[in-house]
């Protein structure tokens, strides 16, 4: 009895230590795929399985999918297939000693991965409305017992409860971020529509800005944030009269003053938001017409006083504007566009940004050659 108590205490301590080691990592992770991998690793360690995977329900395709079956890429199976499909349809956990002796076993995963499944556990994951959203599955116990126990099943069930809440929260966050990105693009396209341009302009500026940011050595997260925010750079055009915005000829000094106000209009509109991404977009909207030599607008900022994201957007915006047709001009020839950037190096644009642009010119300019 004393030995059993000591064993139980040691096992409980092991599980607690694992939970405490994984929970901070899980709480800090925002990427859904990385999150699923962390939870699969946690489940595998807790129940001492060779493999552990978290299958999620794809309602649209009527499938179960996982990217966290250790050692393999994404797997997809029919919603009712195998042990995980059984747990989805019955809402019940399973504890299987020998998979190949059970008629519910779906051998396709083994055949695809050249693996041999023996002992299996499955536990359904429930969302906040009580609907099955996925299944936690552990395969092949790696200890001397070789098969999972009822205690293992209970431990996996507790892990599944925590995992379900975490996945649901991450999915909601991803959906909100996706919605925010879509709204940004819609508003960006609305500003371009008013100036009789297409949404292709903001998409091109967005992608060129992203590439320039990466080539300038920015981390992927920062480069992606610039890609998401740059579509809003000309949002303030919404507040410019059509007579000025779409005038085919040269603007008068007064009209140009009105046109320049779009930077401040867009900045103020975006700064009113509590969302970090939109406030970041406000910085770009308010500064992408500044010049490296300090002769830009609206504030006459100079050099590195201009936010880097705005410096990057300025290069991308001018490149696309010169290379595309506008209501007041035809697209410039490629040689003339390139010469303009060489000419404006250190004047309108940061020298290092021009150098990066010229270094990758063929890659950047290729889409304009096939029009």
N, C-alpha and C positions, 0 to 999 in steps of 0.2 A: 504493500500500500504506500509506504514511504517512497519507494522508487518511482511508482506511478505519479505521485504528487510532485516529485522533483522533476520528472519528465514533463509533466503538464506545465509546471511553472517555467521551465526552460523554453518550451515551445511557445508559450504565451509571450515571454520576453522577446524571443526571436521575431515574432510577428509584430509586436509593438515597435521594435527597433526598425523593422522594414517600413512600417507605415510612417513613422516619423522621418525616415530618410527620404521617402518618395513624395510625401505630401507637399513640402515646400517647392519641389521641382514642378509638380503638377499644378500647383496654385499659380506659379509664375509663367507657365506655358500658355501661349495664345493660339498657336498653330494646331488645328484639329488633328492632323495626321501625327504630329509629334506627341500630342496629348494621348492619342490612342496607343501609341507605342510605349509610352511611359506606363500607362495603366496595364498594358499586357505584360510588361516586364515585372511590374509589381505583383500582378496575379501569379505569374510563373514562379516568382521567388517565394511568395507566401505558401503556395500549395506544393512547391518543389516539383514542378512539371517540366518536361522536356520542352514543350511548346505551349504557348497560351495565346489565344487570339480573341479579339473583340469584334464580333460580327454585328453589322448594323443593317437595319431594314431599309431597303430602297422601295418605297411604296409605288413610285411611278413605274419601275421596271418589274415589280413583283419579284425581287431578288434579295438575297443576303450577300453582303460584300465585306471583305476585310482587306486591309493593307498591312495588318500586323500579325499575320501568321509567320512566325519566325523562320527566316531562311527563304521566303518566297515573296514574289510581288503580289499585286492585287489578285484576289480570288473572288469569283462570283458564282453563286449557285442558286437554283430556284428557291423561292421563299419557303417551300415545304420540304426541302430535301434534307435528308440525313438527320443526325441528332440535333443540330441547331434548328433545323426546320421543325422538328418535333417540339422543341421547347417553345418556339414561336407560336405554333398552333395550339398547344395544350396549356401554355403558360406555366409549365412545370419544369423543375430541374431533373437532370438525369445523372445517374452514377453507374457506369458501365465497366465491368472487369475485363471483358474481351470483345472488342468492337466487331471483329469478324464473325462472331457467333450471334450477333444481333441483326435481325432482318432490317432494322431501321438505318443501318450504317450505309452511308453514301461513300463508295470507294473512289469517286472521281478525284477528290483532293489528293488522296494517296497516289493515285495513278499519275496525276499531273506533276507531283513533286517527288516521286520515287521514295516515298516514306511509308513506314509501316506503323499503323495505329494499333495500340492494344487497349490500355485503360483510358477512359474518357469521363470528363465531367462537363455538363452544360448547365448554365444558370441564366434564366431570362432577365433582361434589364427592362425596368418599367419607367416610363416618364411620369411627370407630375400629374397626368390625368389617368394613370393606371394602364396605359397602353404599352404593349411590348414594343420597344424601340430597337432591341438587339439582343444578342446572346453572348455571354462570356463562356468561352470553351477552353478547358485545359486538357492536354493530351500527354499520356505516358508519364507515370510517376517515376522519378529517377532515384528514389531511395530503395533500400533492400526489399521493402514490401511489394514494390512493382505495381501495386494497384492503389487507387485512391480510397480513402476512408470517408465515413460520414462526417468526421471532424473536418476533413479537407473540403467537403461539400459545403459545410457551414461557413468555413473561412472564405471560400470563393463567393458564397452568397453575400456575405458582408462586404466583400470587395466590390461586388456587382452593384450593390445599393449606392455606395460612394461613387462608383464610376458612372452610373446612370445619371446622377445629379450633375456630375462634372461635364459629361458629354452634352446633356441637354442645355446647360448654361453656355458651353462653347458654341454649340450650334446656333443658339439665339444670338450670341455676339457676332458670329460670322454672318448671320442673316441681316443683322442691323448694319454691319459694316458694308455688306454688299448693297443694301438699300441706299446707304449714304453715298457710295460710289456711283450708283445709278443716278441719284438725284444730282450729283455734281456734274455728270456728263450731260444730263438733260438741260440743266441751267446753262452749262457751257455752250451747248448746241443752240439754245435759245438766243444767246447773245450773238452767235455767228449767223443765225438765221436772219436776225434784224439787219445785219450788214451784208446780206445777200451772199454769204459764204456758206459752205457746207460743213457738216460736222466732221468731215475728213480733216479739216484744218486743225481742229483741237486734238484729234487723235494723232496726227503727225507730230504736232508740237509736243504732245505728251510723250510719245515714244522716243523722239529725238532727245528730249530733255533727260529721259531715263538713261539712254545710252551715254550721253555726255557725262551725266553724274557718275555712272559706273566707271567710265574711262578716266574720270578725275580722281578715282580712288575712294569714292564714298561707299560706305557699307550698303549692302543690299536693301536693308530696311529704310535707310535714308533716301536711296535712289527711287525706291518704290513709292515713298511718300511724295516725292517730287512728281513722279508720273501721275499720281492720283490728284494732286493739287493743281497742276498746270492747266487743265481744261478750264479753270475758272479765271485765267489771267485777264480776259477781256470782258468779264461779267458786267463791268460798268458801262459798256456800250448800250446796255438796255436803257440807260438814261440819256442817251444822245439823240437829238432830233434826226429824223430820216434825211432831211435836207442836207445836213452836215455829214451824216454817217455814209450816205450813198451818193455823194456828189461826185460826178465823173471827172471833173476838172480839178485844178489846184485850189486848195482852201485859202481863204483870206486869213489875215492875222487873227481877226476876231473868231472866225470859224475854227481855226486851228486851236485857239484858246479853249473853245467849247469842247473840241475833240479831246484835248489833253485832260480834261476833267474826268474822263472815264476811269482813269487810274484811281483817283480818290473816291469816286462813286463806288467802284467795285470793292475797294479796300474797306470802306465804311459798311457796306452791305454785309461783307463776310465777317468783319470784326464783331458784328452784332451777335454772331453765333457763339454758343458755349462749346461747340465741338472743336477739338484740337486741330483736326484736319482742315476745317473751314477757316480757322484763324491762321493756320499756316498758309492756306491759299490766299488769305488777305494780304500777307506779306509780299507774295509774288505779284498779286494784282496791283499793289501800290508802288512797286519798285521795278517792274520789268522794263520800264522806259527810261530808267536812269542810265547814265553812261559812265564808263570807266574813267573818263577824263573830267567828270563833274559837270558836263554841259547838258545833261538830260533833264527829265522832269518826273514827278512834280516837285521834288525837293532839292534837286541839284546835288545828290549824293555822289561821292567820288570813291573810286577804288574799292577797297575791302569794306568800306562803310555800307556798300550795297550788299544786301543779303545774297549769299552764294546761290540759293535756289532761284532768285530773281535774275542773277547774272546768267545762269544756265538757260533759263526760260527765254531771256532776251536773244541769245544766239539762235535757239531753236525757232523762235517766232519770226525773226528777221529772215532766216534761211528759208522758211516756208513762204513767207510773204513775197520775197524776191523771186522765188522759183515757181510761184503759182499765179494764175490770172486773177486780177482784181477788177473792180468796176472802173478803176481809173488807169489801168495799165495791162499790158500783156506780160507773160512771164519772161524774166530775163534769161538770156542764154547761160549755160552752165559756166563757161569761162568767165563771164562778167560777174556772176555771183561769187565765184571763188576769189576773183581779184578784189571784190568789194571787202571780203573778210580779211584778206591780206592787208588792204589799205586801212581798215578800221582796227587792226590789231594794236592794242594799247590806247586807242582813242575811244571808240564806242564800246569795244569789248575787251574783257580781261585777256591779256596776251596768252596765258596758259590755256584758256578755253579755246582760243582760235587755233593754237598749236594742236590740241587734241582733235578738234574738228578736221583740220587739214590732214592729220595723220590717218584719220579714219574716213576720209572724204568719199572714197568709192562706195563704202558700205552705207554711209549716210545718204548719199545722193542717188543711189541706184533706183529708188522708187520714182524719182522725178524723170528719169531717162525713158521710162516705159510708157509714158502717157501718150 
